[in-house]
């Protein structure tokens, strides 16, 4: 159970001395505190003061996620309808042309939705942070 | 249809991939210093490398071999498959990635235990994780057997034994540090090993004026699936991929929630663009060597295509290259699955010290190997289809409701997981026992997700409403995991609770 290095509380940077082999730290059962206690302790205190604030952020983010999911679903339904409603391709090159086009369009939509969500989500967090800081002053 | 004789050039190519894996694994072992290193690579993996590692483990046998074969044999199903595989990362990004990472656990089971404050929920999730990983690793080993017989002319067991040995040794020695390096490297190997032969194939066909090289024995006509089957398949892929435990585990290696989000966006791009390659193999294969499809050997299409089109002297080398890439795919995916299973098994069965973690990794690998050797090698795609449906019907509803709905209770989570597991396993067993029936029953059994996923969501919601629990702790937990990274404090989950 012992180690040549400390565990850094599980968050430290490993020493880059790769010339010697080191035993990996084992978590000590007896030393591990109860999860619930630890989390309740971490969640208490100053965090409670902004409950309503964080609820607003969660609701905004959920709305954003649901609208992105709805867009994705619409794109996929359109793709399914396009493929199933038309006659099957006559040959492999025909399949490549038609299904390749569907694939490329869906991929672009997927990546667009992902990028849009990430950008919006980051901006939302930044705004939330600014509001929170202003509220604390 | 196989090459006329074993492709001996594949032996050094596969040996090179194995050697590279072992070197990467040893590198991981040498820099693994702490518990956090071993379980989550100290949460220090940057987005691009983490994305490559996820790509390495996600693009498994089904992607490397199955997609091309499916596209050549069954038409549009492959299209939905690659769309679902890629779109699943958007679902992961929207509903799970950042909050899940901010829960600071070490395994998916940690998340369940902390969120629901329940050992029962933890154990239910642990069982599901082991089932998903176990069921998903067997097709990887079957894929290795396919490569061994098709390319090397060796007995089928050689492939699974080789992959299991490399994975077991590497993961038991270096943990997540090794897995990260191995999987990132394997992604690059996989892309190169498919792209280079494809360039030769297209070049050769262009030089011949795009004429077919064999007298075609036409396979069945390309067709389209039913609307129900297609939509249900998409649901299982989109939601199943978003809740795959080995992908979720990799999110814990990101430094924070925002990095996890960025990682998922990059993975979607890497995985999405990768699928253009097997799709091209499938189309070219159906057109140029349709006998392979007609002989019901579509899964081996990627392996034999360079041999039949390019011919001597380069054909054999290119087949060797594809075989090496396939082994890379099996090793990378199996590594992720073994490390995920080992984390859960060691924490829930044996205890969390490193010696037991290593024992768990070897046990998980050994068990998967035995299963692969005693089971029939079904179509790779059919097998993984049910695994995705299982993931979508068990973990996904519990994760999403656990992250977003404060009233979801432990009892409801366990009930939902139980109902989802019974329904999907029942459908899969019936599907194979009835020898893949057709018609409405066949569609329901082959693609159960459109029924099971809404049902499990309903079960969790109704059970939570019928037997409400104190929501204060759950609400605080949800608030915590939705906070931006900048306001995160020293919220850390230890490896395992005290019993």
Interface residues (C-beta under 8 A of the other chain):
Chain A: X1 X3 X5 X7 X8 X9 X10 X11 X12 X13 X14 X15 X16 X18 X21 X22 X23 X24 X25 X26 X27 X28 X29 X30 X32 X33 X34 X35 X36 X38 X39 X40 X42 X43 X47 X48 X51 X54 X55 X57 X58 X61 X62 X65 X68 X69 X72 X76 X79 X80 X83 X84 X88 X89 X91 X92 X93 X95 X96 X99 X100 X102 X103 X106 X107 X110 X111 X113 X114 X115 X117 X118 X121 X122 X125 X126 X128 X129 X132
Chain B: X27 X29 X30 X31 X32 X33 X34 X35 X36 X37 X38 X42 X43 X44 X71 X72 X75 X76 X79 X80 X82 X83 X86 X87 X89 X90 X91 X93 X94 X95 X98 X110 X113 X114 X117 X175 X221 X222 X223 X224 X225 X227 X230 X231 X234 X258 X261 X262 X264 X265 X268 X269 X272 X273 X275 X276 X279 X280 X283 X284 X286 X287 X351 X352 X353 X354 X355 X404 X473 X475 X476 X477 X478 X479 X480 X482 X483 X484 X486 X487 X489 X490 X491 X492 X493 X494 X495 X496 X497 X498 X499
